[in-house]
Amino acid sequence: MSTLLHIDSSVRAANNPNPDHDSISKNIALRFVATWKMNRPEDEYIYRDVGVNPPDFITQDWIGAVFTPEEKRTPAQKERLALSDKLIAEVAAADVILISSPMYNYGMPAQLKAWFDQIVRIDKTFDFDLSRGDFPLRPMLSGKTLIIVTSSGEFGFAKGGIREVSGHLAPHLRTLSKYLGVDTMYEIASEYQEFGDERHRMSVANAKDRAESIAAELSISTLAPSPKREITNV
């Protein structure tokens, strides 16, 4: 059985009374999920909407608990790390990870950053050894496929684009992806939202088509399905 972990991070819902306020990134991601479930209905599906229900920000006490040996942690420290442990377990269980994110102020939403901060954790998703010289951090997970869905109001953030130096969302996700155990990555981008013109409509349509195409490709190439188990945290 394969496991699909789906993380949404827009603060907007996928569907609103005013359709102009619908989350673009969430709706593109839903195209991927619909195709995946149609082809692989027995797979495990884990869902988190961190835009609507954000994880806690890490604190000094959280860091203190992380760097306290597990056998010496107090009950309060264990409780403080409980969410982090659960989020890491979801990532570890996943074969395919789908992350949808709007671009806020040229980067990722704070809620998505909070999710990563709970997951990128020493002796859980990376280990640290100074004998490795200038690269002491080594990811501990591997073998996963990541699909990132992004939406932006402007355009030209890809390599060679007119706003390449201003786009920090996709590059940040690429950098952090190694701590999720990602070996293969696909990127789906929608642009031009602030312009609201034909370029925007075509960009959204193309992104939805690409989401369906990638889902179809991956759902055929992954392992044969087993009995269904679905986990939803919204």
Stockholm file with secondary structure:
# STOCKHOLM 1.0

chainA/1-234         MSTLLHIDSSVRAANNPNPDHDSISKNIALRFVATWKMNRPEDEYIYRDVGVNPPDFITQDWIGAVFTPEEKRTPAQKERLALSDKLIAEVAAADVILISSPMYNYGMPAQLKAWFDQIVRIDKTFDFDLSRGDFPLRPMLSGKTLIIVTSSGEFGFAKGGIREVSGHLAPHLRTLSKYLGVDTMYEIASEYQEFGDERHRMSVANAKDRAESIAAELSISTLAPSPKREITNV
#=GR chainA/1-234 SS CCEEEEEECCSSCSSCSSGGGSCHHHHHHHHHHHHHHHHCTTSEEEEEETTTSCCCCCCHHHHHHHTSCGGGCCHHHHHHTHHHHHHHHHHHHCSEEEEEEECBTTBCCHHHHHHHHHHSCBTTTEEECGGGTTCCEEECCCSEEEEEEEECSSCCCSTTSTTGGGCCHHHHHHHHHGGGTEEEEEEEEECCTTTCSHHHHHHHHHHHHHHHHHHHHHHHHSCCCCSCCEEEEC
#=GC SS_cons         CCEEEEEECCSSCSSCSSGGGSCHHHHHHHHHHHHHHHHCTTSEEEEEETTTSCCCCCCHHHHHHHTSCGGGCCHHHHHHTHHHHHHHHHHHHCSEEEEEEECBTTBCCHHHHHHHHHHSCBTTTEEECGGGTTCCEEECCCSEEEEEEEECSSCCCSTTSTTGGGCCHHHHHHHHHGGGTEEEEEEEEECCTTTCSHHHHHHHHHHHHHHHHHHHHHHHHSCCCCSCCEEEEC
//
